[in-house]
Amino acid sequence: MQVAELARKIGNGEYNERLKKLYGEAKLESAKIRYINALENFKKLYGDKDAEIYSIPGRSEILGNHTDHNHGKVLAAAINLDIIAVAAKNEDNKINIKSEGFDADNIDLSSLALEESELFKSAAIIRGTAARFKELGYETGGFDAYTTSDVLKGSGLSSSAAFEVCVGFALNRLYNEEKISSVDIAKTGQWAENNYFGKPCGLMDQTACSSGGFVAIDFKDPADPAVEKLDFSLANSGYSLCIISTGGSHADLNDEYASITQEMKQIAGYFGCEVLRNVKKAEFNENIIKLRDKFGDRAVLRAIHYFGENARVQAGTDALKDGAFSIFLQVVAASGNSSYKFLQNVYAIKSPQEQSIPLAIALAKEALIDKQTAVRVHGGGFAGTIQAFVPKKFVSEFFDKLKPVFGEDACLELFVRNDGAVVVM
């Protein structure tokens, strides 16, 4: 359908039900404006073409804090914040993507070798994804796209993974007749990020963005992770998923993140293993005295977190399958406790005076005292965001107590959407 006709139909309300499913009734009108603006911007750039619109959600890590890099288990969920892309085939053999607020990327598919100048840039993701498609025998081809995102950068909600999935999803739709599974699209995004973008990420973020809903992922074999989409509706639980941005900066934290992986793998190496997933917990327990002498107490504590967190992921997954939401909340709270005390990723040791995450956790727990809730650090930690499951009727009151400290725009009420990467219209 031509972009002008798509815009007209959105304005007339012909896609209202589709948009309500993705964003909720309260955000219907703002979603319509957003989609029409995207179509108009696409038309200015590329003309009134026959086009499609895609939506790729961000994700929230629910359980499994810092387990994937040691081949552990995670529980994640797709959220209602997303990237939307207006996309159309072209005959130029080039992928042209203009993302709102950024310069356009124009990738010639006749040359897909790694470009050092593109490290840590979106162009690397596009080129790397196309290169991986070609390497795996998938079809590639040119397309024009305009994207806009409300997945907040630096929020731990995976704006980068959503973009990676967006590129792979477009190639799958336009040139591969949707033959590529959501998990395989996620893998191409991870490959591009690892090999072209220059970041050694895991696969959790891309898998959750691509698959949708609550997703349990087991990385025992990271080349072929076991992915299970759960049949659970957060909307029917009476709770909202709330994210609070603490305003902390992720700058200069690479060494803090790296220390977690490094220390866990040091413990694993003691037992002749590459990762903790291959270490028996009983054997670990028998050697704690030797381990703390060789690697220090923090490395031992982080390994304790890993073993406990893997069990919590399974317990939380089972609770959602059984509809036992109160047990699920207890498990999430326990995960937050372990992350704080054992994993120790709530603030950077080189900047002990900056403790925005512990402060947010303390204030959130005080605001929710005597209520059945769960509060924890969200994502990689050290700075950024916290997560809370809050009864819907208390969300406004909860935010009123956090906003004076962290800012009017610091608090987000999210819902878990069942759709992963989808064609909207």
C-alpha positions in Angstrom: 0.0 0.0 0.0 1.3 3.5 -0.8 2.5 5.5 2.2 0.0 8.3 1.6 -2.9 5.8 1.6 -1.5 4.1 4.8 -1.4 7.5 6.5 -5.0 8.2 5.5 -6.3 4.9 6.8 -4.5 5.4 10.1 -6.0 8.8 10.5 -9.4 7.4 9.7 -9.1 4.9 12.5 -9.0 1.8 10.3 -6.0 0.4 12.2 -7.2 1.4 15.7 -7.6 -2.1 17.0 -4.2 -3.2 15.8 -2.6 -0.2 17.5 -4.5 -0.7 20.7 -3.1 -4.2 20.9 0.4 -2.9 20.7 0.2 0.2 22.8 -3.0 0.1 24.8 -6.1 2.3 24.4 -4.6 5.1 26.5 -1.8 5.7 24.0 -3.9 5.1 20.8 -4.0 8.7 19.7 -0.3 9.4 20.3 0.5 6.1 18.4 -1.5 7.3 15.4 0.3 10.6 15.3 3.7 8.8 15.6 2.9 6.4 12.7 1.6 9.2 10.5 4.7 11.3 11.1 6.9 8.3 10.3 5.0 7.8 7.0 5.3 11.5 6.1 9.0 11.5 6.8 9.5 8.4 4.7 7.6 10.0 1.8 9.8 13.1 2.0 12.9 10.9 1.8 11.9 8.2 -0.7 8.7 9.2 -2.3 5.1 7.7 -2.1 6.1 4.1 -2.4 4.4 0.8 -1.8 5.6 0.2 1.8 5.1 -1.8 5.0 5.3 -0.7 8.7 7.1 -2.9 11.3 7.2 -2.7 15.1 10.0 -4.2 17.1 9.7 -4.0 20.9 12.3 -3.2 23.5 12.8 -5.7 26.3 13.1 -5.9 30.0 15.2 -8.4 31.8 13.0 -10.0 34.5 15.3 -12.7 36.0 18.8 -13.9 35.2 21.0 -10.9 36.0 24.4 -11.5 34.5 24.0 -15.2 33.8 23.9 -15.4 30.0 27.6 -14.8 29.5 28.3 -17.9 31.6 25.7 -20.0 29.6 23.0 -19.6 32.2 19.2 -19.1 32.2 17.3 -15.9 31.8 13.7 -14.7 31.8 12.9 -11.6 29.7 9.9 -9.9 28.4 9.0 -7.7 25.4 7.6 -4.3 26.3 5.3 -1.7 24.6 8.1 0.7 23.9 9.4 0.0 20.3 11.1 0.9 17.1 8.7 1.4 14.2 10.0 1.3 10.7 8.5 2.2 7.4 10.2 0.1 4.8 10.1 -0.5 1.0 12.1 -2.5 -1.5 14.4 -0.6 -3.9 16.3 -1.6 -7.0 19.6 0.0 -6.0 21.1 -3.0 -4.1 21.5 -0.6 -1.2 20.1 -0.5 2.3 19.2 3.1 3.1 18.0 3.7 6.7 17.3 7.1 8.2 16.6 6.9 11.9 15.0 9.9 13.6 17.6 12.2 15.1 20.5 10.5 13.3 22.3 10.8 10.0 21.2 8.3 7.3 23.1 5.1 6.7 23.6 3.9 3.1 25.1 0.4 2.8 26.0 -0.9 -0.6 25.3 -4.7 -0.6 28.0 -5.3 -3.2 30.6 -4.7 -0.5 29.9 -6.4 2.8 33.4 -6.7 4.3 34.0 -5.3 7.8 34.7 -1.6 7.8 36.8 -0.5 10.7 35.5 3.0 10.5 32.0 1.8 11.3 32.8 0.2 14.7 30.2 1.1 17.3 28.0 2.7 14.6 24.6 1.7 13.3 26.1 1.2 9.9 28.1 -1.7 11.2 24.8 -3.4 12.4 23.3 -3.0 8.9 26.3 -4.2 7.1 27.0 -7.0 9.5 23.4 -8.3 9.4 23.4 -8.4 5.6 26.8 -10.1 5.6 25.5 -12.8 8.0 22.4 -13.3 5.9 24.6 -13.9 2.8 27.0 -16.2 4.7 24.0 -18.3 5.8 22.6 -18.6 2.3 19.7 -16.2 2.9 18.6 -13.7 0.3 19.6 -10.0 0.6 18.5 -7.0 -1.3 18.1 -3.2 -1.1 15.4 -1.4 0.8 14.6 2.1 2.0 13.5 2.7 5.6 12.7 5.4 8.0 12.7 4.5 11.7 11.7 6.1 15.0 12.1 4.8 18.5 10.7 5.4 21.9 13.0 2.7 23.5 15.1 5.0 25.7 18.8 4.8 25.0 20.8 3.8 28.1 17.7 2.6 29.9 18.6 -1.1 29.8 15.5 -1.7 27.6 17.6 -2.7 24.6 17.3 0.0 21.9 20.3 -1.5 20.1 18.9 -5.0 20.0 15.6 -3.8 18.7 17.4 -2.0 15.9 19.3 -5.2 15.0 16.2 -7.2 14.9 14.5 -4.5 12.8 17.2 -4.9 10.1 17.0 -8.7 10.0 13.2 -8.6 10.1 13.0 -6.3 7.1 15.3 -8.6 5.1 13.3 -11.6 6.1 10.0 -9.9 5.1 11.1 -8.3 1.9 13.5 -11.0 0.5 13.0 -14.3 2.3 9.2 -14.8 2.5 9.4 -14.9 6.3 11.2 -18.2 6.3 13.7 -17.3 8.9 12.6 -17.9 12.5 12.5 -15.2 15.2 15.4 -16.9 17.1 17.5 -17.1 13.9 16.9 -13.4 13.2 18.0 -12.7 16.8 21.2 -14.7 16.2 22.1 -12.6 13.1 21.7 -9.5 15.1 24.0 -10.8 17.8 26.5 -11.9 15.2 26.5 -8.4 13.7 27.0 -6.8 17.1 29.8 -9.1 18.0 31.7 -9.2 14.8 30.9 -5.8 13.0 29.8 -3.4 15.7 32.5 -4.5 18.2 30.5 -5.4 21.3 30.7 -9.0 22.8 27.0 -9.1 23.7 24.9 -12.2 24.6 21.7 -13.2 22.9 19.1 -12.5 25.5 18.2 -9.0 24.3 17.7 -9.8 20.6 15.7 -13.0 21.4 13.3 -11.2 23.6 12.8 -8.4 21.1 12.3 -10.8 18.2 10.0 -13.3 20.0 7.7 -11.2 22.2 5.9 -11.9 25.5 7.6 -13.5 28.5 10.5 -15.6 27.1 12.5 -18.2 29.1 15.9 -18.7 27.5 18.5 -21.4 28.4 22.0 -20.6 27.1 23.5 -24.0 28.0 24.3 -24.2 24.2 24.7 -20.6 23.2 24.9 -21.5 19.6 21.4 -23.0 19.8 19.7 -21.6 23.0 16.4 -23.2 24.1 13.7 -20.6 23.9 10.3 -21.0 25.5 7.6 -18.4 25.1 5.3 -18.4 28.1 1.5 -18.1 28.0 1.2 -15.5 30.7 -0.6 -12.1 30.7 0.8 -9.5 33.0 -2.2 -7.3 32.2 -4.5 -9.9 33.9 -2.3 -10.0 37.1 -3.3 -6.5 38.3 0.3 -5.4 38.2 2.4 -3.0 36.1 6.0 -3.3 35.2 7.6 0.0 36.2 11.1 1.3 35.2 12.7 4.1 37.1 15.6 5.9 35.5 18.0 7.0 38.2 20.0 9.4 36.0 23.3 7.5 36.5 25.8 7.5 33.6 27.1 4.3 31.9 30.2 6.1 30.8 33.5 4.4 31.8 31.8 1.4 33.2 33.2 -1.2 30.8 35.7 -2.4 33.3 33.0 -2.9 35.9 30.9 -5.0 33.6 33.9 -7.0 32.4 34.9 -7.8 36.0 31.7 -9.8 36.5 32.3 -12.0 33.5 36.0 -12.2 34.3 35.6 -13.2 37.9 32.9 -15.8 37.2 35.1 -17.4 34.6 38.1 -17.4 36.9 36.1 -19.5 39.3 35.0 -21.8 36.4 38.6 -22.1 35.3 39.7 -23.4 38.6 37.5 -26.5 37.9 38.8 -26.8 34.3 35.7 -25.2 32.8 35.2 -22.2 30.6 31.9 -21.1 32.2 30.1 -21.6 35.6 27.3 -23.5 33.9 29.7 -26.5 33.6 30.7 -26.4 37.3 28.9 -28.5 39.8 27.6 -26.4 42.7 28.5 -29.1 45.3 32.0 -29.1 44.1 32.1 -25.3 44.2 30.9 -25.3 47.8 33.5 -27.8 48.8 36.3 -25.5 47.5 35.2 -22.1 48.8 38.1 -21.8 51.2 40.6 -22.3 48.3 38.7 -20.2 45.9 38.5 -17.1 48.2 42.2 -17.4 48.9 43.0 -17.6 45.1 40.5 -15.2 43.6 39.1 -13.1 46.5 35.7 -12.9 48.2 33.9 -10.9 45.6 34.5 -13.6 42.9 33.2 -16.2 45.2 30.1 -14.1 46.0 29.5 -13.5 42.3 29.6 -17.3 41.7 27.1 -17.8 44.5 24.8 -15.3 42.8 25.2 -17.2 39.5 24.2 -20.6 40.9 21.3 -19.1 42.9 20.1 -17.0 40.0 19.9 -19.9 37.6 17.6 -21.7 40.1 15.5 -18.5 40.5 15.0 -18.2 36.7 13.6 -21.7 36.7 11.5 -21.0 39.8 10.1 -17.8 38.3 9.3 -19.5 35.0 7.5 -22.3 36.8 5.5 -19.8 38.8 4.3 -17.9 35.7 3.4 -21.2 34.1 1.3 -22.1 37.2 -0.3 -18.7 37.4 1.3 -18.3 40.9 2.1 -14.6 40.6 2.7 -14.0 44.3 5.5 -16.7 44.2 6.9 -15.1 41.1 7.2 -11.7 42.9 9.0 -13.4 45.8 11.5 -14.8 43.3 12.1 -11.5 41.6 12.6 -9.8 45.0 15.2 -12.5 45.8 17.0 -11.9 42.5 17.2 -8.2 43.4 18.6 -9.1 46.9 21.2 -11.4 45.4 22.2 -8.8 42.7 22.7 -6.2 45.4 24.6 -8.3 48.0 26.4 -11.0 46.0 26.7 -9.9 42.4 27.3 -6.3 43.6 26.3 -4.4 40.4 24.4 -1.6 42.0 27.2 1.0 42.0 30.8 1.3 40.7 33.4 0.8 43.4 35.6 3.5 41.8 32.8 6.1 42.4 31.3 5.1 45.8 29.8 8.5 46.3 27.5 7.9 43.3 24.9 5.4 44.4 21.8 6.3 42.4 20.6 2.7 42.0 20.8 1.9 45.8 19.0 5.2 46.6 16.2 4.4 44.1 15.8 0.9 45.5 15.6 2.2 49.0 13.1 4.9 48.2 11.0 2.5 46.1 10.9 -0.1 48.8 9.9 2.6 51.3 7.1 3.8 49.0 5.8 0.3 48.6 6.1 -0.9 52.2 3.4 -3.3 53.3 2.5 -4.0 49.7 3.3 -7.2 47.8 5.8 -6.0 45.3 9.3 -6.7 43.9 12.1 -4.2 43.4 15.5 -4.9 41.8 18.3 -3.4 39.8 17.5 -3.6 36.1 19.8 -4.9 33.4 23.6 -4.6 33.6 23.6 -2.4 36.6 26.2 0.0 38.2 24.1 2.9 36.8 20.8 3.4 34.9 17.5 1.9 36.0 15.7 -0.1 38.6 12.6 -2.3 38.0 9.5 -2.7 40.2 6.3 -4.8 39.8 3.7 -2.5 41.3 -0.1 -3.1 41.8 -1.8 -0.9 39.1 -3.9 1.0 41.7 -0.7 2.2 43.4 1.4 3.2 40.4 0.5 6.9 40.5 1.1 7.1 44.2 4.4 5.2 43.8 5.6 7.6 41.0 4.7 10.6 43.0 7.2 9.6 45.6 10.0 8.9 43.1 9.7 11.8 40.7 10.8 14.6 43.1 14.1 12.8 43.5 14.8 11.5 40.0 12.8 13.8 37.7 9.3 14.1 36.2 10.3 11.9 33.2 12.2 9.3 35.2 9.3 6.9 35.8 7.8 4.6 33.1 4.8 2.3 33.4 5.1 -0.5 30.9 3.2 -3.5 29.9 4.4 -6.8 28.4 3.3 -7.2 24.8 2.8 -10.6 23.4 4.0 -9.6 19.9 7.7 -9.6 19.1 8.8 -8.2 15.7 5.7 -7.8 13.6 4.2 -6.3 10.5 1.8 -3.7 11.8 0.2 -2.7 8.4 
